[in-house]
């Protein structure tokens, strides 16, 4: 099975980063559409890191360091949150 580890890492980190961000910016929308937009934007900024694994064993074997470090992922997610918050698409038609 092929996984993009970057995607797993973003999925895993997004909730806590979003929670922290909305503490300081309580008007930020956290609906599922905005969260998906944030995830897509963040993933476009980060290099993919594909791994092959059996089901269920992926996250234990790959560390954040292998995909550029946790700080890089946090920076990409934070910048994506700002972009989506400035121009949310949740009430517009989506592709
Ligand atoms: Zn929204």
PDB file of the backbone (N, CA, C, O) and the ligand in Angstrom, with CONECT records:
HET     ZN  A 101       1
ATOM      1  N   UNK A   1       0.834  -1.201   0.000  1.00  0.00           N
ATOM      2  CA  UNK A   1       0.000   0.000   0.000  1.00  0.00           C
ATOM      3  C   UNK A   1       0.876   1.261   0.000  1.00  0.00           C
ATOM      4  O   UNK A   1       1.811   1.359   0.795  1.00  0.00           O
ATOM      5  N   UNK A   2       0.583   2.225  -0.881  1.00  0.00           N
ATOM      6  CA  UNK A   2       1.388   3.450  -0.939  1.00  0.00           C
ATOM      7  C   UNK A   2       0.666   4.578  -0.206  1.00  0.00           C
ATOM      8  O   UNK A   2      -0.515   4.841  -0.431  1.00  0.00           O
ATOM      9  N   UNK A   3       1.413   5.230   0.675  1.00  0.00           N
ATOM     10  CA  UNK A   3       0.872   6.375   1.406  1.00  0.00           C
ATOM     11  C   UNK A   3       1.760   7.584   1.170  1.00  0.00           C
ATOM     12  O   UNK A   3       2.968   7.455   0.975  1.00  0.00           O
ATOM     13  N   UNK A   4       1.148   8.757   1.189  1.00  0.00           N
ATOM     14  CA  UNK A   4       1.924   9.989   1.240  1.00  0.00           C
ATOM     15  C   UNK A   4       2.040  10.376   2.715  1.00  0.00           C
ATOM     16  O   UNK A   4       1.078  10.816   3.344  1.00  0.00           O
ATOM     17  N   UNK A   5       3.248  10.197   3.239  1.00  0.00           N
ATOM     18  CA  UNK A   5       3.413  10.447   4.654  1.00  0.00           C
ATOM     19  C   UNK A   5       3.165  11.912   5.008  1.00  0.00           C
ATOM     20  O   UNK A   5       2.688  12.216   6.102  1.00  0.00           O
ATOM     21  N   UNK A   6       3.489  12.823   4.080  1.00  0.00           N
ATOM     22  CA  UNK A   6       3.236  14.244   4.333  1.00  0.00           C
ATOM     23  C   UNK A   6       1.752  14.469   4.631  1.00  0.00           C
ATOM     24  O   UNK A   6       1.388  15.237   5.521  1.00  0.00           O
ATOM     25  N   UNK A   7       0.904  13.777   3.862  1.00  0.00           N
ATOM     26  CA  UNK A   7      -0.533  13.911   4.066  1.00  0.00           C
ATOM     27  C   UNK A   7      -0.947  13.396   5.456  1.00  0.00           C
ATOM     28  O   UNK A   7      -1.765  14.008   6.142  1.00  0.00           O
ATOM     29  N   UNK A   8      -0.373  12.281   5.840  1.00  0.00           N
ATOM     30  CA  UNK A   8      -0.679  11.741   7.168  1.00  0.00           C
ATOM     31  C   UNK A   8      -0.269  12.726   8.265  1.00  0.00           C
ATOM     32  O   UNK A   8      -0.991  12.935   9.240  1.00  0.00           O
ATOM     33  N   UNK A   9       0.917  13.329   8.076  1.00  0.00           N
ATOM     34  CA  UNK A   9       1.433  14.251   9.085  1.00  0.00           C
ATOM     35  C   UNK A   9       0.560  15.508   9.171  1.00  0.00           C
ATOM     36  O   UNK A   9       0.287  16.004  10.264  1.00  0.00           O
ATOM     37  N   UNK A  10       0.126  16.021   8.012  1.00  0.00           N
ATOM     38  CA  UNK A  10      -0.725  17.216   8.017  1.00  0.00           C
ATOM     39  C   UNK A  10      -2.068  16.897   8.675  1.00  0.00           C
ATOM     40  O   UNK A  10      -2.570  17.678   9.484  1.00  0.00           O
ATOM     41  N   UNK A  11      -2.645  15.748   8.324  1.00  0.00           N
ATOM     42  CA  UNK A  11      -3.914  15.330   8.933  1.00  0.00           C
ATOM     43  C   UNK A  11      -3.798  15.236  10.447  1.00  0.00           C
ATOM     44  O   UNK A  11      -4.716  15.597  11.183  1.00  0.00           O
ATOM     45  N   UNK A  12      -2.665  14.749  10.888  1.00  0.00           N
ATOM     46  CA  UNK A  12      -2.453  14.519  12.298  1.00  0.00           C
ATOM     47  C   UNK A  12      -2.242  15.832  13.060  1.00  0.00           C
ATOM     48  O   UNK A  12      -2.696  15.984  14.194  1.00  0.00           O
ATOM     49  N   UNK A  13      -1.546  16.778  12.417  1.00  0.00           N
ATOM     50  CA  UNK A  13      -1.204  18.032  13.101  1.00  0.00           C
ATOM     51  C   UNK A  13      -2.272  19.105  12.977  1.00  0.00           C
ATOM     52  O   UNK A  13      -2.363  19.995  13.822  1.00  0.00           O
ATOM     53  N   UNK A  14      -3.086  19.025  11.919  1.00  0.00           N
ATOM     54  CA  UNK A  14      -4.037  20.106  11.662  1.00  0.00           C
ATOM     55  C   UNK A  14      -4.948  20.425  12.854  1.00  0.00           C
ATOM     56  O   UNK A  14      -5.085  21.602  13.188  1.00  0.00           O
ATOM     57  N   UNK A  15      -5.572  19.452  13.508  1.00  0.00           N
ATOM     58  CA  UNK A  15      -6.512  19.803  14.575  1.00  0.00           C
ATOM     59  C   UNK A  15      -5.884  20.634  15.704  1.00  0.00           C
ATOM     60  O   UNK A  15      -6.482  21.610  16.158  1.00  0.00           O
ATOM     61  N   UNK A  16      -4.702  20.259  16.151  1.00  0.00           N
ATOM     62  CA  UNK A  16      -4.103  21.003  17.269  1.00  0.00           C
ATOM     63  C   UNK A  16      -3.640  22.397  16.832  1.00  0.00           C
ATOM     64  O   UNK A  16      -3.743  23.354  17.600  1.00  0.00           O
ATOM     65  N   UNK A  17      -3.131  22.513  15.598  1.00  0.00           N
ATOM     66  CA  UNK A  17      -2.682  23.819  15.120  1.00  0.00           C
ATOM     67  C   UNK A  17      -3.883  24.751  14.930  1.00  0.00           C
ATOM     68  O   UNK A  17      -3.832  25.935  15.266  1.00  0.00           O
ATOM     69  N   UNK A  18      -4.956  24.189  14.387  1.00  0.00           N
ATOM     70  CA  UNK A  18      -6.179  24.973  14.184  1.00  0.00           C
ATOM     71  C   UNK A  18      -6.750  25.434  15.526  1.00  0.00           C
ATOM     72  O   UNK A  18      -7.201  26.572  15.661  1.00  0.00           O
ATOM     73  N   UNK A  19      -6.726  24.549  16.502  1.00  0.00           N
ATOM     74  CA  UNK A  19      -7.239  24.878  17.834  1.00  0.00           C
ATOM     75  C   UNK A  19      -6.439  26.027  18.453  1.00  0.00           C
ATOM     76  O   UNK A  19      -6.997  26.963  19.027  1.00  0.00           O
ATOM     77  N   UNK A  20      -5.133  25.924  18.319  1.00  0.00           N
ATOM     78  CA  UNK A  20      -4.249  26.961  18.847  1.00  0.00           C
ATOM     79  C   UNK A  20      -4.494  28.293  18.115  1.00  0.00           C
ATOM     80  O   UNK A  20      -4.546  29.355  18.735  1.00  0.00           O
ATOM     81  N   UNK A  21      -4.640  28.211  16.802  1.00  0.00           N
ATOM     82  CA  UNK A  21      -4.830  29.414  15.994  1.00  0.00           C
ATOM     83  C   UNK A  21      -6.150  30.110  16.342  1.00  0.00           C
ATOM     84  O   UNK A  21      -6.202  31.337  16.432  1.00  0.00           O
ATOM     85  N   UNK A  22      -7.208  29.330  16.537  1.00  0.00           N
ATOM     86  CA  UNK A  22      -8.520  29.933  16.802  1.00  0.00           C
ATOM     87  C   UNK A  22      -8.600  30.513  18.213  1.00  0.00           C
ATOM     88  O   UNK A  22      -9.492  31.313  18.499  1.00  0.00           O
ATOM     89  N   UNK A  23      -7.687  30.125  19.093  1.00  0.00           N
ATOM     90  CA  UNK A  23      -7.628  30.760  20.414  1.00  0.00           C
ATOM     91  C   UNK A  23      -7.344  32.249  20.253  1.00  0.00           C
ATOM     92  O   UNK A  23      -7.949  33.088  20.920  1.00  0.00           O
ATOM     93  N   UNK A  24      -6.421  32.558  19.363  1.00  0.00           N
ATOM     94  CA  UNK A  24      -6.032  33.948  19.137  1.00  0.00           C
ATOM     95  C   UNK A  24      -6.884  34.619  18.072  1.00  0.00           C
ATOM     96  O   UNK A  24      -6.963  35.845  18.009  1.00  0.00           O
ATOM     97  N   UNK A  25      -7.525  33.798  17.229  1.00  0.00           N
ATOM     98  CA  UNK A  25      -8.349  34.326  16.132  1.00  0.00           C
ATOM     99  C   UNK A  25      -9.703  33.624  16.146  1.00  0.00           C
ATOM    100  O   UNK A  25      -9.987  32.798  15.279  1.00  0.00           O
ATOM    101  N   UNK A  26     -10.542  33.954  17.135  1.00  0.00           N
ATOM    102  CA  UNK A  26     -11.786  33.184  17.347  1.00  0.00           C
ATOM    103  C   UNK A  26     -12.779  33.260  16.197  1.00  0.00           C
ATOM    104  O   UNK A  26     -13.713  32.461  16.135  1.00  0.00           O
ATOM    105  N   UNK A  27     -12.587  34.216  15.279  1.00  0.00           N
ATOM    106  CA  UNK A  27     -13.530  34.321  14.159  1.00  0.00           C
ATOM    107  C   UNK A  27     -13.212  33.322  13.041  1.00  0.00           C
ATOM    108  O   UNK A  27     -13.969  33.215  12.076  1.00  0.00           O
ATOM    109  N   UNK A  28     -12.109  32.598  13.162  1.00  0.00           N
ATOM    110  CA  UNK A  28     -11.693  31.664  12.110  1.00  0.00           C
ATOM    111  C   UNK A  28     -12.698  30.521  11.957  1.00  0.00           C
ATOM    112  O   UNK A  28     -13.077  29.880  12.937  1.00  0.00           O
ATOM    113  N   UNK A  29     -13.121  30.279  10.723  1.00  0.00           N
ATOM    114  CA  UNK A  29     -14.056  29.184  10.456  1.00  0.00           C
ATOM    115  C   UNK A  29     -13.309  27.844  10.489  1.00  0.00           C
ATOM    116  O   UNK A  29     -12.216  27.714   9.937  1.00  0.00           O
ATOM    117  N   UNK A  30     -13.915  26.865  11.139  1.00  0.00           N
ATOM    118  CA  UNK A  30     -13.284  25.543  11.201  1.00  0.00           C
ATOM    119  C   UNK A  30     -14.220  24.471  10.637  1.00  0.00           C
ATOM    120  O   UNK A  30     -14.130  23.304  11.018  1.00  0.00           O
ATOM    121  N   UNK A  31     -15.121  24.869   9.725  1.00  0.00           N
ATOM    122  CA  UNK A  31     -16.021  23.882   9.136  1.00  0.00           C
ATOM    123  C   UNK A  31     -15.213  22.888   8.284  1.00  0.00           C
ATOM    124  O   UNK A  31     -14.047  23.133   7.976  1.00  0.00           O
ATOM    125  N   UNK A  32     -15.825  21.802   7.921  1.00  0.00           N
ATOM    126  CA  UNK A  32     -15.117  20.730   7.221  1.00  0.00           C
ATOM    127  C   UNK A  32     -14.595  21.201   5.864  1.00  0.00           C
ATOM    128  O   UNK A  32     -13.541  20.753   5.413  1.00  0.00           O
ATOM    129  N   UNK A  33     -15.341  22.116   5.206  1.00  0.00           N
ATOM    130  CA  UNK A  33     -14.894  22.610   3.898  1.00  0.00           C
ATOM    131  C   UNK A  33     -13.625  23.434   4.040  1.00  0.00           C
ATOM    132  O   UNK A  33     -12.690  23.295   3.252  1.00  0.00           O
ATOM    133  N   UNK A  34     -13.600  24.300   5.059  1.00  0.00           N
ATOM    134  CA  UNK A  34     -12.410  25.124   5.265  1.00  0.00           C
ATOM    135  C   UNK A  34     -11.237  24.244   5.692  1.00  0.00           C
ATOM    136  O   UNK A  34     -10.101  24.480   5.281  1.00  0.00           O
ATOM    137  N   UNK A  35     -11.505  23.239   6.508  1.00  0.00           N
ATOM    138  CA  UNK A  35     -10.420  22.349   6.918  1.00  0.00           C
ATOM    139  C   UNK A  35      -9.828  21.604   5.727  1.00  0.00           C
ATOM    140  O   UNK A  35      -8.615  21.404   5.654  1.00  0.00           O
ATOM    141  N   UNK A  36     -10.687  21.195   4.793  1.00  0.00           N
ATOM    142  CA  UNK A  36     -10.173  20.510   3.601  1.00  0.00           C
ATOM    143  C   UNK A  36      -9.369  21.454   2.723  1.00  0.00           C
ATOM    144  O   UNK A  36      -8.350  21.068   2.150  1.00  0.00           O
ATOM    145  N   UNK A  37      -9.835  22.701   2.619  1.00  0.00           N
ATOM    146  CA  UNK A  37      -9.084  23.700   1.846  1.00  0.00           C
ATOM    147  C   UNK A  37      -7.723  23.950   2.484  1.00  0.00           C
ATOM    148  O   UNK A  37      -6.714  24.053   1.787  1.00  0.00           O
ATOM    149  N   UNK A  38      -7.700  24.046   3.799  1.00  0.00           N
ATOM    150  CA  UNK A  38      -6.438  24.262   4.525  1.00  0.00           C
ATOM    151  C   UNK A  38      -5.484  23.102   4.250  1.00  0.00           C
ATOM    152  O   UNK A  38      -4.296  23.298   3.993  1.00  0.00           O
ATOM    153  N   UNK A  39      -6.030  21.899   4.310  1.00  0.00           N
ATOM    154  CA  UNK A  39      -5.200  20.717   4.103  1.00  0.00           C
ATOM    155  C   UNK A  39      -4.626  20.694   2.675  1.00  0.00           C
ATOM    156  O   UNK A  39      -3.449  20.391   2.482  1.00  0.00           O
ATOM    157  N   UNK A  40      -5.453  21.012   1.693  1.00  0.00           N
ATOM    158  CA  UNK A  40      -4.992  21.017   0.299  1.00  0.00           C
ATOM    159  C   UNK A  40      -3.913  22.071   0.077  1.00  0.00           C
ATOM    160  O   UNK A  40      -2.904  21.809  -0.576  1.00  0.00           O
ATOM    161  N   UNK A  41      -4.131  23.262   0.623  1.00  0.00           N
ATOM    162  CA  UNK A  41      -3.147  24.334   0.463  1.00  0.00           C
ATOM    163  C   UNK A  41      -1.828  23.971   1.142  1.00  0.00           C
ATOM    164  O   UNK A  41      -0.754  24.183   0.578  1.00  0.00           O
ATOM    165  N   UNK A  42      -1.913  23.436   2.332  1.00  0.00           N
ATOM    166  CA  UNK A  42      -0.696  23.073   3.063  1.00  0.00           C
ATOM    167  C   UNK A  42       0.068  21.988   2.306  1.00  0.00           C
ATOM    168  O   UNK A  42       1.294  22.035   2.206  1.00  0.00           O
ATOM    169  N   UNK A  43      -0.670  21.010   1.775  1.00  0.00           N
ATOM    170  CA  UNK A  43      -0.016  19.907   1.053  1.00  0.00           C
ATOM    171  C   UNK A  43       0.634  20.389  -0.239  1.00  0.00           C
ATOM    172  O   UNK A  43       1.639  19.823  -0.671  1.00  0.00           O
ATOM    173  N   UNK A  44       0.081  21.414  -0.855  1.00  0.00           N
ATOM    174  CA  UNK A  44       0.697  21.949  -2.067  1.00  0.00           C
ATOM    175  C   UNK A  44       2.008  22.677  -1.779  1.00  0.00           C
ATOM    176  O   UNK A  44       2.836  22.860  -2.671  1.00  0.00           O
ATOM    177  N   UNK A  45       2.185  23.085  -0.539  1.00  0.00           N
ATOM    178  CA  UNK A  45       3.422  23.784  -0.170  1.00  0.00           C
ATOM    179  C   UNK A  45       4.519  22.825   0.283  1.00  0.00           C
ATOM    180  O   UNK A  45       5.691  23.195   0.350  1.00  0.00           O
ATOM    181  N   UNK A  46       4.132  21.600   0.592  1.00  0.00           N
ATOM    182  CA  UNK A  46       5.088  20.657   1.187  1.00  0.00           C
ATOM    183  C   UNK A  46       5.476  19.573   0.187  1.00  0.00           C
ATOM    184  O   UNK A  46       4.656  19.172  -0.639  1.00  0.00           O
ATOM    185  N   UNK A  47       6.709  19.097   0.251  1.00  0.00           N
ATOM    186  CA  UNK A  47       7.094  18.000  -0.641  1.00  0.00           C
ATOM    187  C   UNK A  47       6.390  16.702  -0.213  1.00  0.00           C
ATOM    188  O   UNK A  47       6.287  16.416   0.980  1.00  0.00           O
ATOM    189  N   UNK A  48       5.908  15.923  -1.185  1.00  0.00           N
ATOM    190  CA  UNK A  48       5.318  14.638  -0.825  1.00  0.00           C
ATOM    191  C   UNK A  48       6.390  13.660  -0.364  1.00  0.00           C
ATOM    192  O   UNK A  48       7.547  13.759  -0.773  1.00  0.00           O
ATOM    193  N   UNK A  49       6.010  12.736   0.471  1.00  0.00           N
ATOM    194  CA  UNK A  49       6.968  11.715   0.915  1.00  0.00           C
ATOM    195  C   UNK A  49       6.239  10.377   0.927  1.00  0.00           C
ATOM    196  O   UNK A  49       5.504  10.050   1.859  1.00  0.00           O
ATOM    197  N   UNK A  50       6.468   9.620  -0.132  1.00  0.00           N
ATOM    198  CA  UNK A  50       5.721   8.372  -0.274  1.00  0.00           C
ATOM    199  C   UNK A  50       6.421   7.229   0.440  1.00  0.00           C
ATOM    200  O   UNK A  50       7.642   7.086   0.382  1.00  0.00           O
ATOM    201  N   UNK A  51       5.628   6.434   1.102  1.00  0.00           N
ATOM    202  CA  UNK A  51       6.154   5.235   1.749  1.00  0.00           C
ATOM    203  C   UNK A  51       5.245   4.063   1.395  1.00  0.00           C
ATOM    204  O   UNK A  51       4.049   4.226   1.153  1.00  0.00           O
ATOM    205  N   UNK A  52       5.839   2.904   1.374  1.00  0.00           N
ATOM    206  CA  UNK A  52       5.079   1.690   1.131  1.00  0.00           C
ATOM    207  C   UNK A  52       5.005   0.927   2.443  1.00  0.00           C
ATOM    208  O   UNK A  52       6.014   0.731   3.119  1.00  0.00           O
ATOM    209  N   UNK A  53       3.819   0.506   2.788  1.00  0.00           N
ATOM    210  CA  UNK A  53       3.688  -0.192   4.062  1.00  0.00           C
ATOM    211  C   UNK A  53       2.503  -1.136   4.043  1.00  0.00           C
ATOM    212  O   UNK A  53       1.628  -1.063   3.180  1.00  0.00           O
ATOM    213  N   UNK A  54       2.504  -2.009   5.008  1.00  0.00           N
ATOM    214  CA  UNK A  54       1.305  -2.792   5.258  1.00  0.00           C
ATOM    215  C   UNK A  54       0.316  -1.872   5.959  1.00  0.00           C
ATOM    216  O   UNK A  54       0.708  -0.852   6.526  1.00  0.00           O
ATOM    217  N   UNK A  55      -0.937  -2.220   5.924  1.00  0.00           N
ATOM    218  CA  UNK A  55      -1.931  -1.402   6.573  1.00  0.00           C
ATOM    219  C   UNK A  55      -1.638  -1.230   8.061  1.00  0.00           C
ATOM    220  O   UNK A  55      -1.293  -2.184   8.759  1.00  0.00           O
ATOM    221  N   UNK A  56      -1.783   0.013   8.529  1.00  0.00           N
ATOM    222  CA  UNK A  56      -1.710   0.251   9.963  1.00  0.00           C
ATOM    223  C   UNK A  56      -0.334   0.459  10.534  1.00  0.00           C
ATOM    224  O   UNK A  56      -0.203   0.824  11.702  1.00  0.00           O
ATOM    225  N   UNK A  57       0.711   0.235   9.732  1.00  0.00           N
ATOM    226  CA  UNK A  57       2.046   0.324  10.301  1.00  0.00           C
ATOM    227  C   UNK A  57       2.797   1.576   9.856  1.00  0.00           C
ATOM    228  O   UNK A  57       3.963   1.765  10.202  1.00  0.00           O
ATOM    229  N   UNK A  58       2.121   2.432   9.085  1.00  0.00           N
ATOM    230  CA  UNK A  58       2.830   3.532   8.446  1.00  0.00           C
ATOM    231  C   UNK A  58       3.430   4.553   9.419  1.00  0.00           C
ATOM    232  O   UNK A  58       4.611   4.884   9.314  1.00  0.00           O
ATOM    233  N   UNK A  59       2.625   5.052  10.363  1.00  0.00           N
ATOM    234  CA  UNK A  59       3.062   6.226  11.111  1.00  0.00           C
ATOM    235  C   UNK A  59       4.156   5.955  12.123  1.00  0.00           C
ATOM    236  O   UNK A  59       4.868   6.875  12.524  1.00  0.00           O
ATOM    237  N   UNK A  60       4.303   4.716  12.540  1.00  0.00           N
ATOM    238  CA  UNK A  60       5.303   4.436  13.555  1.00  0.00           C
ATOM    239  C   UNK A  60       6.717   4.457  12.984  1.00  0.00           C
ATOM    240  O   UNK A  60       7.677   4.673  13.724  1.00  0.00           O
ATOM    241  N   UNK A  61       6.858   4.236  11.683  1.00  0.00           N
ATOM    242  CA  UNK A  61       8.189   4.049  11.123  1.00  0.00           C
ATOM    243  C   UNK A  61       8.804   5.301  10.505  1.00  0.00           C
ATOM    244  O   UNK A  61      10.012   5.339  10.273  1.00  0.00           O
ATOM    245  N   UNK A  62       8.001   6.318  10.236  1.00  0.00           N
ATOM    246  CA  UNK A  62       8.519   7.506   9.578  1.00  0.00           C
ATOM    247  C   UNK A  62       8.462   8.681  10.545  1.00  0.00           C
ATOM    248  O   UNK A  62       7.435   8.937  11.174  1.00  0.00           O
ATOM    249  N   UNK A  63       9.553   9.371  10.651  1.00  0.00           N
ATOM    250  CA  UNK A  63       9.572  10.505  11.572  1.00  0.00           C
ATOM    251  C   UNK A  63       9.392  11.802  10.804  1.00  0.00           C
ATOM    252  O   UNK A  63       9.592  11.845   9.590  1.00  0.00           O
ATOM    253  N   UNK A  64       9.015  12.857  11.511  1.00  0.00           N
ATOM    254  CA  UNK A  64       8.827  14.162  10.888  1.00  0.00           C
ATOM    255  C   UNK A  64      10.098  14.643  10.204  1.00  0.00           C
ATOM    256  O   UNK A  64      10.037  15.359   9.205  1.00  0.00           O
ATOM    257  N   UNK A  65      11.243  14.252  10.737  1.00  0.00           N
ATOM    258  CA  UNK A  65      12.532  14.695  10.190  1.00  0.00           C
ATOM    259  C   UNK A  65      12.683  14.263   8.733  1.00  0.00           C
ATOM    260  O   UNK A  65      13.309  14.963   7.936  1.00  0.00           O
ATOM    261  N   UNK A  66      12.119  13.131   8.392  1.00  0.00           N
ATOM    262  CA  UNK A  66      12.261  12.635   7.024  1.00  0.00           C
ATOM    263  C   UNK A  66      11.499  13.465   6.004  1.00  0.00           C
ATOM    264  O   UNK A  66      11.756  13.365   4.804  1.00  0.00           O
ATOM    265  N   UNK A  67      10.575  14.273   6.466  1.00  0.00           N
ATOM    266  CA  UNK A  67       9.820  15.109   5.528  1.00  0.00           C
ATOM    267  C   UNK A  67      10.075  16.575   5.806  1.00  0.00           C
ATOM    268  O   UNK A  67       9.202  17.409   5.569  1.00  0.00           O
ATOM    269  N   UNK A  68      11.261  16.905   6.307  1.00  0.00           N
ATOM    270  CA  UNK A  68      11.653  18.305   6.436  1.00  0.00           C
ATOM    271  C   UNK A  68      11.441  18.902   7.811  1.00  0.00           C
ATOM    272  O   UNK A  68      11.729  20.077   8.038  1.00  0.00           O
ATOM    273  N   UNK A  69      10.936  18.093   8.729  1.00  0.00           N
ATOM    274  CA  UNK A  69      10.798  18.582  10.097  1.00  0.00           C
ATOM    275  C   UNK A  69       9.398  19.061  10.417  1.00  0.00           C
ATOM    276  O   UNK A  69       8.666  19.535   9.548  1.00  0.00           O
ATOM    277  N   UNK A  70       9.042  18.926  11.682  1.00  0.00           N
ATOM    278  CA  UNK A  70       7.709  19.309  12.135  1.00  0.00           C
ATOM    279  C   UNK A  70       7.468  20.805  11.944  1.00  0.00           C
ATOM    280  O   UNK A  70       6.356  21.224  11.619  1.00  0.00           O
ATOM    281  N   UNK A  71       8.526  21.617  12.148  1.00  0.00           N
ATOM    282  CA  UNK A  71       8.376  23.080  12.053  1.00  0.00           C
ATOM    283  C   UNK A  71       7.918  23.492  10.658  1.00  0.00           C
ATOM    284  O   UNK A  71       7.104  24.403  10.509  1.00  0.00           O
ATOM    285  N   UNK A  72       8.444  22.816   9.640  1.00  0.00           N
ATOM    286  CA  UNK A  72       8.074  23.137   8.265  1.00  0.00           C
ATOM    287  C   UNK A  72       6.593  22.834   8.007  1.00  0.00           C
ATOM    288  O   UNK A  72       5.903  23.586   7.318  1.00  0.00           O
ATOM    289  N   UNK A  73       6.127  21.733   8.565  1.00  0.00           N
ATOM    290  CA  UNK A  73       4.724  21.360   8.394  1.00  0.00           C
ATOM    291  C   UNK A  73       3.823  22.348   9.124  1.00  0.00           C
ATOM    292  O   UNK A  73       2.790  22.765   8.600  1.00  0.00           O
ATOM    293  N   UNK A  74       4.222  22.718  10.341  1.00  0.00           N
ATOM    294  CA  UNK A  74       3.427  23.670  11.114  1.00  0.00           C
ATOM    295  C   UNK A  74       3.363  25.014  10.383  1.00  0.00           C
ATOM    296  O   UNK A  74       2.309  25.649  10.335  1.00  0.00           O
ATOM    297  N   UNK A  75       4.499  25.444   9.813  1.00  0.00           N
ATOM    298  CA  UNK A  75       4.529  26.715   9.091  1.00  0.00           C
ATOM    299  C   UNK A  75       3.606  26.671   7.876  1.00  0.00           C
ATOM    300  O   UNK A  75       2.891  27.635   7.603  1.00  0.00           O
ATOM    301  N   UNK A  76       3.620  25.554   7.146  1.00  0.00           N
ATOM    302  CA  UNK A  76       2.772  25.420   5.954  1.00  0.00           C
ATOM    303  C   UNK A  76       1.294  25.415   6.339  1.00  0.00           C
ATOM    304  O   UNK A  76       0.473  26.033   5.660  1.00  0.00           O
ATOM    305  N   UNK A  77       0.954  24.724   7.420  1.00  0.00           N
ATOM    306  CA  UNK A  77      -0.447  24.665   7.855  1.00  0.00           C
ATOM    307  C   UNK A  77      -0.906  26.048   8.322  1.00  0.00           C
ATOM    308  O   UNK A  77      -2.006  26.490   7.991  1.00  0.00           O
ATOM    309  N   UNK A  78      -0.051  26.726   9.096  1.00  0.00           N
ATOM    310  CA  UNK A  78      -0.421  28.054   9.597  1.00  0.00           C
ATOM    311  C   UNK A  78      -0.651  29.030   8.451  1.00  0.00           C
ATOM    312  O   UNK A  78      -1.604  29.808   8.466  1.00  0.00           O
ATOM    313  N   UNK A  79       0.231  28.980   7.458  1.00  0.00           N
ATOM    314  CA  UNK A  79       0.060  29.874   6.321  1.00  0.00           C
ATOM    315  C   UNK A  79      -1.204  29.520   5.536  1.00  0.00           C
ATOM    316  O   UNK A  79      -1.876  30.414   5.021  1.00  0.00           O
ATOM    317  N   UNK A  80      -1.534  28.247   5.440  1.00  0.00           N
ATOM    318  CA  UNK A  80      -2.758  27.816   4.758  1.00  0.00           C
ATOM    319  C   UNK A  80      -4.007  28.272   5.520  1.00  0.00           C
ATOM    320  O   UNK A  80      -4.998  28.675   4.912  1.00  0.00           O
ATOM    321  N   UNK A  81      -3.952  28.207   6.845  1.00  0.00           N
ATOM    322  CA  UNK A  81      -5.094  28.663   7.657  1.00  0.00           C
ATOM    323  C   UNK A  81      -5.359  30.144   7.388  1.00  0.00           C
ATOM    324  O   UNK A  81      -6.506  30.563   7.233  1.00  0.00           O
ATOM    325  N   UNK A  82      -4.280  30.927   7.335  1.00  0.00           N
ATOM    326  CA  UNK A  82      -4.426  32.370   7.097  1.00  0.00           C
ATOM    327  C   UNK A  82      -5.048  32.637   5.728  1.00  0.00           C
ATOM    328  O   UNK A  82      -5.923  33.491   5.588  1.00  0.00           O
ATOM    329  N   UNK A  83      -4.577  31.883   4.707  1.00  0.00           N
ATOM    330  CA  UNK A  83      -5.125  32.077   3.359  1.00  0.00           C
ATOM    331  C   UNK A  83      -6.601  31.742   3.291  1.00  0.00           C
ATOM    332  O   UNK A  83      -7.379  32.476   2.683  1.00  0.00           O
ATOM    333  N   UNK A  84      -6.993  30.634   3.914  1.00  0.00           N
ATOM    334  CA  UNK A  84      -8.391  30.205   3.860  1.00  0.00           C
ATOM    335  C   UNK A  84      -9.257  31.137   4.709  1.00  0.00           C
ATOM    336  O   UNK A  84     -10.377  31.468   4.321  1.00  0.00           O
ATOM    337  N   UNK A  85      -8.749  31.556   5.853  1.00  0.00           N
ATOM    338  CA  UNK A  85      -9.504  32.459   6.722  1.00  0.00           C
ATOM    339  C   UNK A  85      -9.767  33.790   6.023  1.00  0.00           C
ATOM    340  O   UNK A  85     -10.811  34.412   6.223  1.00  0.00           O
ATOM    341  N   UNK A  86      -8.801  34.222   5.196  1.00  0.00           N
ATOM    342  CA  UNK A  86      -8.952  35.494   4.502  1.00  0.00           C
ATOM    343  C   UNK A  86      -9.941  35.388   3.336  1.00  0.00           C
ATOM    344  O   UNK A  86     -10.525  36.387   2.918  1.00  0.00           O
ATOM    345  N   UNK A  87     -10.120  34.186   2.822  1.00  0.00           N
ATOM    346  CA  UNK A  87     -10.983  34.008   1.661  1.00  0.00           C
ATOM    347  C   UNK A  87     -11.674  32.644   1.707  1.00  0.00           C
ATOM    348  O   UNK A  87     -11.403  31.782   0.871  1.00  0.00           O
ATOM    349  N   UNK A  88     -12.565  32.447   2.681  1.00  0.00           N
ATOM    350  CA  UNK A  88     -13.213  31.123   2.811  1.00  0.00           C
ATOM    351  C   UNK A  88     -14.133  30.820   1.632  1.00  0.00           C
ATOM    352  O   UNK A  88     -14.790  31.716   1.101  1.00  0.00           O
ATOM    353  N   UNK A  89     -14.175  29.557   1.231  1.00  0.00           N
ATOM    354  CA  UNK A  89     -14.975  29.167   0.058  1.00  0.00           C
ATOM    355  C   UNK A  89     -16.199  28.363   0.455  1.00  0.00           C
ATOM    356  O   UNK A  89     -16.924  27.879  -0.414  1.00  0.00           O
ATOM    357  N   UNK A  90     -16.447  28.209   1.767  1.00  0.00           N
ATOM    358  CA  UNK A  90     -17.494  27.295   2.221  1.00  0.00           C
ATOM    359  C   UNK A  90     -18.903  27.679   1.754  1.00  0.00           C
ATOM    360  O   UNK A  90     -19.791  26.828   1.699  1.00  0.00           O
ATOM    361  N   UNK A  91     -19.111  28.966   1.416  1.00  0.00           N
ATOM    362  CA  UNK A  91     -20.446  29.372   0.977  1.00  0.00           C
ATOM    363  C   UNK A  91     -20.510  29.596  -0.529  1.00  0.00           C
ATOM    364  O   UNK A  91     -21.510  30.084  -1.054  1.00  0.00           O
ATOM    365  N   UNK A  92     -19.428  29.232  -1.216  1.00  0.00           N
ATOM    366  CA  UNK A  92     -19.429  29.346  -2.672  1.00  0.00           C
ATOM    367  C   UNK A  92     -19.511  27.947  -3.277  1.00  0.00           C
ATOM    368  O   UNK A  92     -19.340  26.943  -2.586  1.00  0.00           O
ATOM    369  N   UNK A  93     -19.778  27.903  -4.590  1.00  0.00           N
ATOM    370  CA  UNK A  93     -19.832  26.584  -5.204  1.00  0.00           C
ATOM    371  C   UNK A  93     -18.424  26.019  -5.321  1.00  0.00           C
ATOM    372  O   UNK A  93     -17.478  26.734  -5.654  1.00  0.00           O
ATOM    373  N   UNK A  94     -18.304  24.759  -5.050  1.00  0.00           N
ATOM    374  CA  UNK A  94     -17.008  24.117  -5.047  1.00  0.00           C
ATOM    375  C   UNK A  94     -16.857  23.242  -6.282  1.00  0.00           C
ATOM    376  O   UNK A  94     -17.840  22.700  -6.788  1.00  0.00           O
ATOM    377  N   UNK A  95     -15.616  23.101  -6.771  1.00  0.00           N
ATOM    378  CA  UNK A  95     -15.394  22.290  -7.976  1.00  0.00           C
ATOM    379  C   UNK A  95     -15.717  20.813  -7.729  1.00  0.00           C
ATOM    380  O   UNK A  95     -15.585  19.993  -8.637  1.00  0.00           O
TER     381      UNK A  95
HETATM  382 ZN    ZN A 101     -15.823  27.294   6.677  1.00  0.00          ZN
END
